[in-house]
């Protein structure tokens, strides 16, 4: 034992723990096996099949793969030690995301964090085995890493701290790590990195792991990631477009409530895992997992929906009923962000109305008053009747969900900061009140939810909402009747949208 510790690097585990990234969501074994179940069963009896986890954390994927191969190759390689040597040395490979996770992964897979020790189930000639970890540096250009977009201010640290320059996505030629091709690439990659922006903003990086994996051209790719890519967003638009048009995406499992997948974890917009198959070309088998029930559908991800993906299978038929009326989209009434050009943090206002501060300002927290000259754009709307709705949705992600905060009638002589989106303008307070009655219906908020995968709302999420006759108020009962919503469909709407 003394020779072992003299010849291997033995880091202090507490130092490693102190540097864990806040986006390292560990995968439960049950979930790992559900993902492995997507793969063809014949792989587990194929001695030539190769597997890679490019983002090892606990090593759970590699461990569960090993279990399946040990059983599946029993007839092909009867001798147990010979079978273990073959599986561990020739079939299973990993790339760890941090020094600590490399130790965890080796311990999970080899039963020893040192695979060249006598305690390892197989003996390698080095301390890494087939689980690689290299401490890399980010490549900075204009204060950003050219590979992952991380902020130099946040991650340009000394050698005592993790850099989170994940090896797999910081290589121009990832195939050179193990100098081989892989039949299966599977994993749960890191989700985001601090980009150095205000209010601790972050840039997604899970998409980069998927793109890099596809470059290796595996037969199968299985990964679990946040579901926010359904709607695109910062740095995800090109990735979203490719995924939604990719007919090699064979199966997609969607979890609107993260807790159904990762107990105790809340990821805005939920998560999903998928099977991408190199030799497949066709529709995707979409499975909604919601409150222990499943809804399944075989469809193209953009089937009949233009540029938008609808995550809820049961929602598609409701949307078709709405679209059959060929009505204008309510999104035409909705403003872009910052309708009057004022940021949420705008502070140059008076707490009371006076001769020079005669325009009411709706803002987060207490309202105030400003001068007309302070309005940066759309000043003509200040004198009209309109409705404003908070841009951020209320509450957490549990269902049923409110989806939208309560709308406010914004009278003539008032504007708002970017805390709100503007709807209108309209000709009278009565019309605004009727618009508000429509917005608070479950039907309205359900149609918004079909395109809303994050906390924030934009004009885009109102696309499927139809315009109504606003000479009178609206109720869910009236809307259900108008669009032929069945009792089963109404029950579904009410299971995911909370009554206001």
N, C-alpha and C positions, 0 to 999 in steps of 0.2 A: 504493500500500500504506500509506503513512504516514497518509493520510486515513482509511483503513479502521480502523486502530488508534486513531485519535483520536476516532472517532465511535461506536465500539462498546466494550462492556464486555469486558475481557480478564482474567479471573480467573486467579490462579496455580493451575495444575492440581495441584500438590503439596498445596496447602491443601485443595483439594477432596477429594483422595485420602485425606487424613488423617481426613476426616469421613464416610467411607463407613459405611453401616449394616451390622451383622453379619448381616442377613437378606436382603441383596440377592444372590440367587442368579441369575446371568446364564444366559440360555437359549442353548444351542448351536444353530447354524443348522439342523442336521439335525433336531433336536427341533422347532424352530419350523415347519419344513416338514411334519413329520408332523401337527402340529396344524392347519396350513392345509389339509392334504389332507382333513380332515373336512368342509370347506365344499363346496357344490355347484360344479362346474366352470364352470357358466355365469356365475358371478360375475366370472370373470377376463376375460370379453368384454363386460361390462356397463359402459358409460361413466358410468352413473348410480349405480353401487354405491359406498357410502362405508364407510370403515374407521377404527376408532379403537383405539389402544392407550392405555389410561388409566394405565399404569404403566411408561412407557418407561425402560429401563435402557441397553442397548447400541443400541437401535433395530433389532434384528434382525427383529422381526415386520414393521415398516414397510418395511424394505429388501426382504424376501422377497416381500411383497405387491406392491411396486413392480415387481419383476422379472416377476411373473406377469401383471400388468396391461400392462406394456410389450409383452410378447409377445401377450397375448390381445386387445389393442385395435389390433393392427397393421393389420388390414383396415378397422376402423371409423375410425381416424385414421392414415392412411398417413404423413403428415409426422412425422418423429421428434421434432423440437423441440416441435411443436404437441401431440403425444401426451404428451410429458414434462410440459409445462406443465399440461395438463389433469389428468393423474394426480396430480401433486404438489400442485397448488393446489386441486383440487376433490374428490379422492377419498381422500386419505390424511392422517390427523390423529393427533397424539399428545399426551399429557400426561406430562411427566417427573416422576420422584419426587424428584430432587435436582438441584442446579445442575450437578454433574459429569455426570450421566446425560443432561441436556438437551444438553450439548456433544457427548457421545459419540453420542447418537441423531441429532443434526443432521449430524454428520460421516459416520455410516453411511448416512443417507438421501440427503443432498444433496451428499455428497463434500466438504463444507465446513462447519465449525461456524458459519459466518456465511452464511446463505442469501441475504443481500443483496450478497454479494461476487461478483466475476467468476469465482471458482473453483467456485461452486455450479452444479449441473447445470441448475437453474432459478433465475431471479432473483426474489426477493421484495423487498418494499419495507421490510422490517424485519429485525432480527437473529434473530427466532424462527422465521419461516416458519409452518408449521402444526404445530410442536412447541412446545407451551405449557409454560412454567414460571413459577410465581409463588411467591415465598417467603411462606408463610402462617404464622400463629401458631396454636397450639392455643387452644381456648376452655376455660378452666379452671372447674371447679365442684367443690368439695370435693376439691381436689387431683387431679382426674382431668379429662382432656379429654372433653367431652360427645360428641364425634364418634368418637374412636378408643379412648378409655380409657387413653391414655398417662399415665404418672405425671408430675405437675408437678415433683417433685423431680429426676427424671431428664432431662426435656426442656425445662424453662423456662430456656433458655440465652441468651447474648448474641448479637448479630447476626453475630459472626464464625464461629458454628457452625451446622450444619444443625439445623433443628428437627424434621425428619421429620413435619411436619404435611402429609401427602400431600394435594395439592389435590383430587383426585377425590372423596375421602371426607370432605372438610371443607367441602363445599358443600351447602346445602339444595336448590339447583337446578343440578345438574351440566350440564344441557342448555344453560345460558347461557355455558359456556366457549367453544363454537364456534357457538352459536345455530343448531343443525341437528340432525337425526336421523341415526342411523347404521344401516346394514344389518348391519354386523359389528362387534362389540367383542371384542377378543382381547388376551391378555397373560399375564404372569407377575407377579402383584402381590407386594408385600412380605408376609412371612408373619406377623410378630409384632413387638410392641414391649414394651420393659421396662415393667412396671407398678409398679415400686418396691417389690415384695414381697420377702420373705426368699429367700435362696438364688438371687437373680437370676431370679425368676419373670417370666413374660412373658404378655401377653394377645394372642390371635390377632387379626389384622386382615384377613387375606385374604378372609374371609367378607363383610366390609364392602364390598370392591371388587365382589364378585359381586352383593350386594344392590343396590348403587348402580347397577351396570350394568343390572340388570333394570328399574330405574326408568325408564331411557331407552328401554325396549321395543324393542331391536334385533331384527332378524330372526334373527340368530344370535349366540350368546355362546360363546366358547371361552376357557378359562383353565386354567392348570396350578397346582395348589395342594397343600399337604400333605394326606395321606389321613386324618388323624386325625379329621376331621369325621364319618367313618363311624360312630364310636362316640360322638359328641357331646363333652362335656367343657366346660371352662371357657369360658363365653360362646358356646358353639356349639350348645347344645341346640335352640333355636328354628330356627337355620339348618339343622341336621341334619334336623330334622323336615320342614322345607319341601322340602329337596333330595330326601329319600327318598320323598316323596309326589308329587314333581313329574313328571308324565307328559310334560312337554316336554323332559326330559332324554333326548336321543336316543342318545347314545353316551358310554361311560365307559371310559377306558383306565387300568388300574390297574398300578402298579409297586411291589410290596412291597419290593423292593430299590432304593433311590434311585439307586445306582450305575448301574443299567440305563438310567437317564434322565439323571441329572446325574453324569457321571464324577467321582469323587473327593469327592462330597458325601454326607454321611450325615444324613438327616432321619428321626427316629424315626417308625416307622409307615408309611414310604414316601410316595409322591406319586401323584397322578392328574391326568389332564386330561380334559376333557369337552366335548361339544357340546350346547348347549341351543338348541332351535329353537322360536321363538315359535309357529309354525303347525303344530307336530307334537303328536300326542297318542297315546301308546301305550307299548309296552315299550321298555326301554333295551337297547342292544347293549353288553354288558359284555365287555371284553377284558382278560384277565390276561396281563401280560408278565412271564415268570419264566424266568431263565436261558436267554434267547434262544429260548424257546418261547412259543406263544400258546395260550390256552384261551378260546373264545368262546361266549357264550350270550345269547339274547334273552329278557329277563325283566323283570318289575317288580322294583324294588330290594328291596321288602319281600315279595315273592311267597312266601307260605306260611311266612314266618318271623316273624310277629307284628310286633314293633317293631324287630327287629334286621336289619341288612344283613350278608350274608355276601359278603366280597370274592372268595373263591375259588370259581369256578364248579364245580370238581370236588368241592369240599367239600359242596355242597348235597345231592347224592345220598347221601353218607355220612350226613349229618345226618338225612335222611328215613328211612334204614334204622334209625337209632337211635330216632327218635321213633315209629316204628311199634310199638315195644315198650310204649309208654305207661308208662314208668317215671318215678318221681319225679326231680326235678332235684337234683343234688349241691349246687347253690347254697344249698339249704335248710340245709346243714351249715356254710356259710361265714359268718363274722362280717362285720359292717361294719368300716370302718377304725377304728383305735384300740380294739381289743376290750376293753382294760382301762382306757382313758382316758389312757394315758401316751404322751407324745410321744416321737419318736425321740431327741430331745436330752435326755431326762430324765437327770439326773445325781445325784439325791439317793438314792444306793444305797451299800451296803457291798460291798467286793470279796470278803469272806468271810462265811460264815454264822456268826451268833451268836444269843444268846437273844432279841434284839430285831429281828434281821434274818433271819427264817427262811423267807421265800418267795423262791424262785429267780426271777430276772428275766432272761429271754432278751432280748438287745438287740443292736444292731449293734456289732460289735467284741467286747470281752470281756463275759461275763455277770456278773451281780452278785446282790445279795440285798437285799430290802426288807422292811418291816413290813407286815402285813396292812392296817393302817389307811391305807396309802398308795395302795391300790387304789381307783381312782375309780369304776369300774362293773364289773358282772359278777363281783363278788368270789366268788360261789358256785362259779364255774368253776375257781378256783384249786385246789380240792381234788379235781378230777376228771381222768381221762385225756383227752387231746386231742392234736391234731396242729397244728403251726404251719408256715406256709409264708411265706418272704420275700415281701413285697408287691411289690418291684421285681424284674423279670426279669433274669437274668444275661447278660453278654456284650453284643455289639453286635447289629446287625440282620441280619447275614449269615445265609444259610440253608445247610444245615439249622440250626434254632434250638433252644436248650434250652427256651425258653418259660417254664419255671418253675425256680426254684432247688430244691434238694433239701429235702424235708419233714423235719421234726424231731418226734419224739414228745415231747410236753410232759407230764411226769409230774405226779401230784398234788403240790401244794405248789409249783407254778410258774406264772408268768404271762409276758407279753411286752409289749414296747412296740409302737408302731404300725409298727415295721419289719416286723412279721409280721401276717398274717391268721390267725385261729383257725378250725380245722375241728373240729367235734365239739359236745359231748363224747361220749365212748364209754365202754363198760363195762369195758374191760381193755386192758392193753398189747398183748395178742395182736391184738385188734381194730384198735388203732392201727397196728400193724405191717402188717396186711393192707390198711388204708387207704393206708398209705405205698406198698405194692407197687403199688397201683392208680394213685396219683398219678404215679409215675415212668414208667408205660407211655407209649409214644408215642401210643397211642390217646387216653388221657386228655388229654395235653398238646395233641394236635391239636385236640380239641374246644374246649379253652380258647382256642387260637390263632384259631379261627374268629370270636371276638368281641374279641380282644385286638389293638388297633392302636397301643398306646403301651407304654412301658416298664413302666408301673404296672398292677397287677391290682386288681380290685375283685370283690365278690361277683357282679356281673353277668356277668363273663366265664366263669363256671362254669355258666351257664344250660343249655347243651346237653349237659353231662356227666351221664349217668344214674347213679343210685344202684345199687350192686351188693350182693350178699350178701357181707358182710365176715367170714363165719365161716372163710374161707380166702383165701389169697393169689391175686393175679391177674397174668397175663402178657399180652403183646400177642397171642400165638397163641390163647389162650383167648378173648380179646375179639373178635378177627377172626372166629373160628368162631361165636361167639354171635350176632354181628350180620351175618353173611354178607358180610363184607368180601372183595372179590375180590382177586386178586393184583395187578391193575392199581391198584386203590384203595389197597392196602397199600403199593405202591411209591410212590404219590403222597404218602401220609402220611409215609413215611420220607424223602422228598426234601425235606420242609420242616421235619421235627421230628428233632432229633439224638437218637441213642441215649444214654441216661444210664448 
